[in-house]
Amino acid sequence: MRLGLLFFSLLALDQATKFIVRNTMVLGQSIPVLGQFLKLTYVENPGIAFGLRVTHGFVFTVLSILASLFIIVLLFTHRNEKPAFKTALVMILSGAVGNLIDRILFRHVADFLDIGIRNLRWYVFNVADSAVVVGMFILSYLIFISERGKETKPAAK
């Protein structure tokens, strides 16, 4: 129940923010929020993450659908895992679905979160991208760091 609420909340936030940006900003427009550190900059990304271009958008869309289905399968087959593990998967899934909706409806993804200092700026991203990245960090921590700590602890006698 909580995971479903998390999924739909992140998906709704992602789609709502993209809707607002598409309908209130002009492509390329940039609005400072926290000075130059955080700006809302409306760009459209026809490629994949970080503005990387793909030559076969349809193939990438199909692969995104298959990846989303794989995450759903993982959620069902690992339903007895730690809540953090399932939360990470749901965050990744919500971000993937949010960007997939854009790719299917608009053939590009609306990005608008622009952070950086002066000319050192990160790629413009959106709420869905953030959900995927945070979910991947949680998952990586659980798989690589948390599990490694279990292996190095001495066995109880």
N, C-alpha and C positions, 0 to 999 in steps of 0.2 A: 504494500500500500504506500509506504513512504517512498520507495524507489519510483513508483509510478508518479507520485506527486512531484518528486525531484525532476524526473524526465520531462513531464509536461510543463513544469514551471520554467525550466531552462529553455525548452523549445519555444514556449510562449514569449519569454523575455527576448530571445534571439529574434524571432519573427517580428515582434512588436518594434524593437529598436531598428531593425532594417526597414520596416514599413515607414516609420517616422523619418528616417534619414532619406529614403527614396522620395518621400512626398514633401519634404521641407527644405532639402538642400539641392544645390545644383552640382552635377558631377564635377569633381575637382575642387569644390569649395572647401575651405578650411576655417574652422571656428575655434579660437583659443578657449580652453576651459580652465586649465591651470597654467596660465602663461603659455610659454612655448613647450613646456614639459608634456602636457596632455592637450591634444587638439582633436576635434572631430573633423576628419577629412574624408569626404565621400569619394571612394573609388570603386570601380567594378572590376572584379578579378575573374576573368574567363578561364584561368588556369587552376592550379592546385595551390597548396599552401605556399605562402611567401611569394606570391606572384609568379611562380614557375608556370610556364606555358605547357599545355599538352596539345599534341597535334590531333589526337583522336578523342574529342570530348565525349562522344557516345561511349567509347570503350571505358573511359575513366568513370563515367556515370554508372555503368554496369558494375564495374569493380567496386565502386562505393556502395552500391546496393548489396553486393555479395558480402562486403566487409561488415555492413550493418547487420545483415542476417547472421553472420558468424558471431557477432557480439551477442545477439539475442540468444543464439544457441548456447554460448558460454554462460549467459545468465541462468539459463534453465539447467544446464548440466552441472553448474557450480553453485546451486542455490543454498548449499550448506556452508559456503565459504564465509569468511569474516564480513561483517557489514561494510567495512572500508573497501574491500575488494569489489563487492557488488556496486557500491556507490561509484567507484572509479569507472567501472564498465558502463554504468548508466550515464555518467557525465560524458564519456567518449561517444556513446550512442546518441545522446541528445544533440551533441555538436555535429556529429556526422549527418544525422537526419536533418538538422537545421540547414546546413549547407547544401545537402542533397535537394531539399525543397527548392532552394534558389536555383540550383543548376537545372532542375527539371522545368521550373516555371519561367526562368529568365535567361538561362544559358550562361549565367555568370553569378558570382556571389558578391553581395554588397558588403564592403568593408568600410569602417569608419573610425576605429580607435587608433589614434596616432600618438605614440609616445617616443620621447627622446630628448636629447639635450643638443641644442643648436643643430649642426648638420649630422650628428650621430643619432639617427632615428631608426627604430625598429620598423619592420614591415607593418603596414596598416592591416588591422585585423578586426574581428567582430566577436560577439558574445559566444557564438558556436565554436570559434577557434579557441577561445579562452577555456571553454568547457572541456574540449579535447585535450588541451595542453595540461590543465590541472588534473584531469583524470589520468593522463599518462604519467604525470609525476607521482601521483598516489600509487598507481599500479607498479611503477618502477621501484618505488620505495618498498612496497610490500613484497615484491618478488626478489629484488636484489639485495636490499639492505636489511630488512626485517628478517628474512629467511637466513641470511648469512650470520646474523647475530645468534640465531638458534643453533647453528652448526658449531660455533666457536665456544659456546658455553660448556663447561665441564659437566659430565653426566653425574647425577645425584647417586650417592652410594647408600 
